[in-house]
Amino acid sequence: MGRLPNEIKLSGHAKKRLEERREEGNVYNVRNIMRSPVKWYTKEDLIHDCALYRHSCYTTRQSKDLMYITDGSIEVIYDKNTKVGVTVLSVKDTFKPITQYIKPEILNKIKEKKENKKRMKELGSCPDCGREEVEITSRGVCVVCRRRQDNMKARGKEYIPYINLSDKEKARIDNAQNAQRKIHEEKEPIEVPELPKTRQVIENYYQVKAENNPAIAHITEQSMPIQQNFNQISNQLSNQASFIQILKEYGCDIPKESLESVLQILISTDKLKDIFTVITKNNNQQAILNLDQELSTVEKKLQYDWEYNGFQNEDDIKFKEFLTWRRVLKGAITFWKNLCQTNAIIEMQKTWNLYLQNPNETQSIDNDEKEETDEVVMKRFQITTDSISTIFNTRRPFTRVFYATDKDSAYNTFKQWMADRNLHEDPKKTTIVELKNEGEDPRKS
C-alpha cells in the first residue's frame, strides 16, 4: 500500500474547492484532511497505466513534488515537501467505483485487516492476566493489559505481565481498577440550576450614576448572553472532544487522557467523593498546573489566527467556544492551585489511600504520620534556563513554575519534564527562584 502522510493542511483555495466539490453528507477535517473518517488511496495503489492512473499523472503534471490521493469521492493534490493541499477535485462518474482500479493485492490486504479486526473482537483467554471470556486485542492480550502496556511505555518503565507480579502489586492494581470502575458506574449527571433567560438592564446607567437620581432610570428586559450560560456547556458535553482537539492543535503537550480526567475534575469539583482517586495522582496534580499555563498560550494563538484570517466565522466560533470553557474552568483551577500549595492535598491523599485499603472501615492516621504530613507544604519554584532540543539541537528561552516541597524536588521534576519532551537544559543559565506570593515578580527577589 502507498505510504500516506500524517498531516495535510489545506490552503485557502483548497478549502473553497472542497466545500464546492464534496458530496453531500461527507465530512472532512479541514485543518488536517488526513484525519477525515475515510480510506485514502495513493497513486501507487492504482493499477499501472489504467484510466484513473493516467488521470492522476495528468493532475499532478508528472511533478516530483505534487502528490495525489483519493477516497473515491474527491481527489486531493498536495505538495509532499510542505504537506499543504494545493487543490481539491471531484472524482468523475466514469471512474466510480474506484475499487475497479485498485490493485487486487491492496483490496485483499484491506479485507484481511477487517477480518482480523472482527476476529479480535471474539472472546478468549488473556495470557498476561489469565482472565477468561474477555475481548482479545490485536496484540494478543485483553484491553486492560494493553492499557497497562501503553502506560508503562509512556512512563519509560518495563512492562511485567499481571500474572508475574507480586501479591502486593496485584492488590494495588486491583484496588485502582475497582475504584475507577466504581466511578464510571456510579457517576451521576451534573445538576446545574436553570439560569434566568432575561435580566433587567438600566439603559441610562451612567446618567443615573452621575446625577445620583434613580427616578430617571429607564429599565428594560435583556436576554442573557450565551457565553454566560453555563447550562449550555453542561447540556453539550460532547463539545469536550472539540475543546481538547483545539488544545492539542495549538501546542498543548498534556496527554489526552490526562486532559479528559482534568476536565472532569474541574467541572465536577463539588463531587469530591467521586474524584479523589483521580486527583490524588501526582501526574494529575501537575497536569492541572500545566493546563493553567497552556490555556493562556492557546488563547494567544487562537486570537492570532482569528485576527490573521480576517475574523472568519469558523475561527470566531472556535475562539468563543474556547473562552467559554476557560471562563468555566478558571475558578476550579484556582481552587486546586491553592489546594496544592497547602498540606490539604497530602491529607486527602493519605485518607483516600487508607480508604482504598479497606473501604468498609473508618481508619485514622497515626499521630506520628500526621505530624510528619503537617510539615510538608507545596511551594512554588520558578525555573529559568535555555531549553535545547535533543532532536533538532535548537535553543530557546524557557521559564515555568513547578510545585514541590523544596528546591531539589522542583529541580528533579523540571529535569524529568524536560526529558519527557526530548529537551535538556543549559546548566550555566539555569536559575531557581522560590515564589513566596501569588503573582510575585521573581526579579525583585
Secondary structure, 3 states (H helix, E strand, C coil): CCCCCCCCEECHHHHHHHHHHCCCCCCCCCCCHHHCCCCCEEHHHECCCCHHHHHHHHHCCCCCCEEEEECCCEEEEEECCCCEEEEEEECCHHHCCHHHHECHHHHHHHHHHHHHHHHHCCEECCCCCCCCCEEECCCCCEHHHHHHHHHHHHCCCCCCCHHHCCHHHHHHHHHHHHHHHHHHHHCCCCCCCCCCCEEEEECCHHHHHHHCCHHHCCEEEEECCHHHCHHHHHCCCCHHHHHHHHHHHCCCCCCHHHHHHHHHHHHCCCCHHHHHHHHCCHHHHHHHHHHHHHHHHHHHHHHHHHHHCCCCHHHHHHHHHHHHHHHHHHHHHHHHHHHHCCCHHHHHHHHHHHHHHCCCCCCCCCHHHHHHHHCCCCEEEEEEEEEEECCCCCEEEEEEEEEECCHHHHHHHHHHHHHHCCEEECHHHCEEEEECCCCCCHHHC
